[in-house]
Amino acid sequence: MQEFHFHDDGIYPNNKLPVLYYKNAFEHTDTMQEVFKSNHWRNSWVNGIFPYHHYHSIVHEVLGVLSGHATVQLGGPDGEQLEISHGDVLVLPAGTAHKRMQQSNDFQVLGAYPDGMSFDTKTGKSGEYKQALQQIPKVPIPKLDPVTGNSIWS
């Protein structure tokens, strides 16, 4: 597992908590949803990653790559570009900007949220930042890591 730290850039708040990156977390992605669910990460969906910078201010998010590969940028326009592929998992703390830069035709991710919480989508528009700065510190730390089931960010 790798950790990435991103700083507030005045548009994308990011988070003091690190992004967790699990390379090859799942050899067989058909078990991914059940593992996430058993670790209390629910309200899942299957799709891609938006091709623009965005973040969630009221919830943490897990993204598991079901198929294909993509380049994602984390942390905003000056952030880190990361190649993700089949079986990889990203755990994004609330406020972490992310964007798909490019993808294979078969790229799909499974997204989920701790305890099935609802999500919002912020894009860096005027007025979002101040509200997000108030909301992000109130987001509870999940009890379990979606991949390992151990405590997370402790």
Residue frames relative to the residue before (quaternion, step in Angstrom):
aa qw qx qy qz dx dy dz
M 1.0000 0.0000 0.0000 0.0000 0.00 0.00 0.00
Q 0.1699 -0.7616 0.6191 0.0885 3.54 -1.05 0.87
E 0.2314 -0.7446 0.6085 0.1474 3.55 -1.24 0.55
F 0.1030 -0.7654 0.6333 0.0496 3.53 -1.13 0.79
H 0.1689 -0.7773 0.6007 0.0802 3.56 -0.96 0.92
F 0.0586 -0.7907 0.6094 0.0021 3.54 -0.95 0.96
H 0.3343 -0.7608 0.5314 0.1647 3.53 -1.01 0.88
D 0.6129 -0.5247 0.4613 0.3691 3.50 -1.33 0.47
D 0.1481 -0.8123 0.5597 0.0700 3.59 -0.76 1.02
G 0.6220 -0.5592 0.3336 0.4348 3.58 1.29 0.22
I 0.7180 0.3096 -0.2248 0.5815 3.59 1.30 -0.14
Y 0.7670 0.1771 -0.0735 0.6123 3.54 0.97 -1.00
P 0.3682 -0.7921 0.4407 0.2068 3.57 -0.36 1.23
N 0.1655 -0.7831 0.5660 0.1975 3.57 1.06 -0.76
N 0.3849 -0.7186 0.5326 0.2275 3.62 -1.05 -0.50
K 0.5377 -0.5982 0.4788 0.3519 3.58 -1.21 0.48
L 0.6045 0.5324 -0.3492 0.4788 3.57 1.22 -0.50
P 0.4465 -0.7113 0.4676 0.2757 3.61 -0.98 0.72
V 0.4906 -0.5624 0.5675 0.3480 3.50 -1.36 0.39
L 0.2171 -0.7571 0.6026 0.1289 3.57 -0.99 0.85
Y 0.0848 -0.7962 0.5990 0.0131 3.56 -0.87 1.00
Y 0.0989 -0.7833 0.6137 0.0071 3.54 -0.66 1.22
K 0.2016 -0.7750 0.5920 0.0908 3.57 -0.37 1.26
N 0.8517 0.0266 -0.0535 0.5206 3.58 -0.91 0.97
A 0.1600 0.8231 -0.5269 0.1385 3.59 0.96 0.82
F 0.7920 0.1734 -0.0701 0.5812 3.57 1.10 -0.74
E 0.3099 -0.7270 0.5828 0.1894 3.56 -0.74 1.05
H 0.7665 0.1956 -0.0882 0.6053 3.55 1.05 -0.89
T 0.2700 -0.8183 0.4864 0.1449 3.58 -0.23 1.25
D 0.5027 0.6517 -0.4404 0.3587 3.61 1.20 -0.13
T 0.6690 0.4716 -0.3032 0.4879 3.63 1.25 -0.23
M 0.4449 0.7429 -0.4287 0.2576 3.58 1.26 -0.32
Q 0.6841 0.4889 -0.3068 0.4459 3.61 0.75 -0.98
E 0.6580 0.5089 -0.3148 0.4571 3.60 0.94 -0.81
V 0.6379 0.5115 -0.3285 0.4728 3.58 1.00 -0.78
F 0.6408 0.5073 -0.3275 0.4741 3.59 0.89 -0.90
K 0.6771 0.5061 -0.2900 0.4486 3.56 0.85 -1.01
S 0.6682 0.4999 -0.3082 0.4568 3.61 0.92 -0.84
N 0.7001 0.4105 -0.2534 0.5264 3.58 1.25 -0.44
H 0.5676 -0.6686 0.3225 0.3559 3.56 1.33 0.54
W 0.4860 0.5781 -0.4824 0.4437 3.58 1.08 0.75
R 0.0746 0.8312 -0.5330 0.1393 3.55 -0.28 1.33
N 0.6507 0.4902 -0.4051 0.4149 3.57 -1.28 -0.45
S 0.2178 0.8421 -0.4652 0.1643 3.54 1.03 0.88
W 0.0903 -0.7570 0.6462 0.0350 3.50 -1.37 0.42
V 0.2241 -0.7397 0.6130 0.1642 3.58 -1.27 0.33
N 0.2915 0.7199 -0.5808 0.2437 3.55 -0.82 1.07
G 0.6037 -0.5054 0.4288 0.4430 3.55 -1.09 -0.79
I 0.5091 -0.5719 0.5113 0.3903 3.54 -1.26 -0.52
F 0.5567 -0.6296 0.4206 0.3417 3.58 -0.88 0.94
P 0.4095 -0.7213 0.5052 0.2382 3.61 -1.05 0.76
Y 0.6602 0.4062 -0.3321 0.5375 3.58 1.06 0.75
H 0.6064 -0.5625 0.4136 0.3806 3.55 -1.19 0.56
H 0.1713 0.7576 -0.6140 0.1404 3.54 -0.94 0.94
Y 0.0748 -0.7778 0.6221 0.0499 3.54 -1.32 0.26
H 0.3612 -0.6933 0.5792 0.2311 3.52 -1.37 0.19
S 0.2543 -0.8195 0.5008 0.1139 3.58 -0.66 1.09
I 0.7445 0.4078 -0.2224 0.4795 3.60 1.21 -0.31
V 0.7885 0.1948 -0.1004 0.5746 3.60 1.27 0.05
H 0.4266 -0.6290 0.5801 0.2930 3.52 -1.32 0.46
E 0.1897 -0.7957 0.5685 0.0873 3.61 -1.17 0.50
V 0.1705 -0.7338 0.6428 0.1385 3.54 -1.19 0.63
L 0.0881 -0.7676 0.6341 0.0316 3.55 -1.07 0.86
G 0.0423 -0.7947 0.6055 -0.0080 3.57 -0.66 1.14
V 0.3781 -0.7408 0.5118 0.2151 3.57 -0.81 1.01
L 0.2595 -0.7911 0.5438 0.1054 3.54 -0.54 1.26
S 0.7975 -0.0830 0.0868 0.5912 3.58 1.02 -0.78
G 0.7911 0.3389 -0.2454 0.4461 3.52 -1.28 0.47
H 0.3346 -0.7084 0.5770 0.2309 3.50 -1.30 -0.48
A 0.0398 -0.7931 0.6077 0.0048 3.55 -1.26 0.44
T 0.3346 -0.6500 0.6244 0.2751 3.50 -1.39 0.17
V 0.0510 -0.7843 0.6182 0.0122 3.56 -0.81 1.01
Q 0.2544 -0.7245 0.6153 0.1781 3.52 -1.21 0.57
L 0.1483 -0.7932 0.5896 0.0334 3.52 -0.81 1.10
G 0.7877 0.3623 -0.2416 0.4358 3.57 -1.08 0.69
G 0.6421 -0.5168 0.3327 0.4581 3.60 1.23 0.03
P 0.7930 -0.3633 0.2154 0.4391 3.58 -1.32 -0.01
D 0.7335 0.3703 -0.2321 0.5206 3.61 1.12 -0.54
G 0.4614 0.7262 -0.4075 0.3059 3.57 1.30 0.18
E 0.6975 -0.4646 0.3871 0.3845 3.49 -1.42 -0.31
Q 0.2426 -0.7302 0.6159 0.1693 3.57 -1.02 0.82
L 0.0714 -0.8100 0.5811 -0.0340 3.53 -0.86 1.05
E 0.3234 -0.7102 0.5938 0.1962 3.56 -1.02 0.86
I 0.0162 -0.7942 0.6073 -0.0117 3.58 -0.69 1.08
S 0.0233 -0.8132 0.5811 -0.0207 3.57 -1.08 0.71
H 0.8238 -0.2771 0.1950 0.4544 3.51 -1.45 0.14
G 0.8301 0.2139 -0.1877 0.4796 3.56 -0.79 1.11
D 0.5642 0.5932 -0.3882 0.4232 3.61 1.25 -0.21
V 0.1374 -0.7805 0.6060 0.0691 3.58 -1.20 0.58
L 0.1324 -0.7474 0.6474 0.0688 3.54 -1.12 0.85
V 0.1226 -0.7420 0.6530 0.0891 3.57 -1.02 0.84
L 0.1217 -0.8275 0.5480 -0.0001 3.54 -0.48 1.29
P 0.3430 -0.7286 0.5504 0.2203 3.59 -0.63 1.06
A 0.6547 -0.4983 0.3871 0.4161 3.58 -1.16 0.55
G 0.7788 0.3260 -0.2606 0.4682 3.56 -1.00 0.89
T 0.5638 0.6201 -0.3906 0.3808 3.61 1.21 -0.28
A 0.3473 -0.7389 0.5450 0.1909 3.56 -0.64 1.16
H 0.0756 0.7792 -0.6195 0.0577 3.55 -1.08 0.81
K 0.0127 -0.7855 0.6156 -0.0619 3.52 -1.18 0.78
R 0.3560 -0.6908 0.5818 0.2401 3.55 -1.08 0.74
M 0.2632 -0.7742 0.5605 0.1313 3.56 -0.79 1.05
Q 0.7606 -0.1516 0.1177 0.6202 3.57 1.00 -0.88
Q 0.0836 -0.8073 0.5839 0.0177 3.55 -1.22 0.48
S 0.5030 -0.5835 0.5261 0.3601 3.53 -1.32 0.27
N 0.6640 -0.5315 0.3523 0.3905 3.58 -1.21 0.43
D 0.7382 0.4077 -0.2220 0.4894 3.59 1.11 -0.62
F 0.3611 0.7636 -0.4755 0.2458 3.62 1.24 0.24
Q 0.1469 0.7553 -0.6284 0.1144 3.55 -0.93 1.04
V 0.1305 -0.7747 0.6133 0.0816 3.54 -1.12 0.74
L 0.3159 -0.6720 0.6333 0.2181 3.48 -1.38 0.44
G 0.1023 -0.7933 0.5990 0.0379 3.57 -0.73 1.08
A 0.0662 0.7836 -0.6160 0.0465 3.58 -1.16 0.61
Y 0.2882 -0.7619 0.5695 0.1097 3.53 -1.35 0.43
P 0.5990 -0.5888 0.3899 0.3775 3.61 -1.03 0.70
D 0.8548 0.0245 -0.0675 0.5140 3.55 -0.96 0.98
G 0.6031 -0.6044 0.3493 0.3860 3.60 1.16 0.56
M 0.2460 0.7989 -0.5159 0.1873 3.58 1.19 0.47
S 0.5202 -0.6078 0.5029 0.3272 3.54 -1.29 0.45
F 0.2675 -0.7600 0.5703 0.1600 3.55 -1.24 0.44
D 0.2318 -0.7034 0.6465 0.1832 3.51 -1.37 0.29
T 0.2348 -0.7516 0.5888 0.1824 3.58 -1.23 0.17
K 0.0734 -0.7802 0.6211 -0.0102 3.53 -0.70 1.20
T 0.2028 -0.8211 0.5286 0.0718 3.58 -0.97 0.87
G 0.6261 -0.5514 0.3454 0.4297 3.58 1.22 0.15
K 0.3709 0.7310 -0.4896 0.2972 3.57 1.24 0.33
S 0.6599 -0.5060 0.3892 0.3963 3.54 -1.25 0.51
G 0.7821 0.3188 -0.2511 0.4729 3.57 -0.93 0.90
E 0.6118 0.5733 -0.3572 0.4117 3.62 1.13 -0.49
Y 0.6273 0.6119 -0.3280 0.3529 3.54 0.97 -0.95
K 0.6920 0.4770 -0.2942 0.4550 3.60 0.75 -1.01
Q 0.6453 0.5074 -0.3161 0.4757 3.58 0.99 -0.82
A 0.6490 0.5245 -0.3147 0.4524 3.60 0.94 -0.87
L 0.6321 0.5417 -0.3347 0.4416 3.59 1.00 -0.79
Q 0.6617 0.4781 -0.2989 0.4942 3.58 1.15 -0.57
Q 0.7046 0.4889 -0.2677 0.4392 3.59 1.00 -0.80
I 0.6349 0.5904 -0.3428 0.3617 3.60 0.85 -0.94
P 0.6904 0.4756 -0.3226 0.4395 3.67 0.76 -0.82
K 0.6468 0.5300 -0.3138 0.4498 3.60 1.22 -0.41
V 0.5195 0.6374 -0.4233 0.3804 3.61 1.24 -0.24
P 0.3873 -0.7479 0.4830 0.2395 3.60 -0.61 1.07
I 0.4878 -0.6198 0.5278 0.3152 3.54 -1.20 0.65
P 0.4513 -0.6828 0.4898 0.3003 3.62 -0.78 0.91
K 0.5462 -0.6214 0.4509 0.3349 3.54 -1.16 0.57
L 0.8220 0.1855 -0.0457 0.5365 3.56 0.99 -0.90
D 0.4919 -0.6066 0.5438 0.3071 3.52 -1.21 0.66
P 0.4903 -0.6983 0.4233 0.3046 3.64 -0.76 0.91
V 0.7016 0.4560 -0.2647 0.4794 3.61 1.13 -0.54
T 0.8074 0.3215 -0.1449 0.4730 3.58 0.69 -1.12
G 0.3746 -0.7174 0.4995 0.3090 3.58 1.11 -0.65
N 0.5236 0.6062 -0.4233 0.4234 3.60 1.27 0.04
S 0.6386 -0.4742 0.3827 0.4699 3.58 -1.21 0.04
I 0.3007 -0.7703 0.5496 0.1190 3.53 -1.13 0.78
W 0.8580 0.0695 -0.0861 0.5017 3.55 -1.17 0.77
S 0.4063 0.7145 -0.4850 0.2987 3.59 0.92 0.86
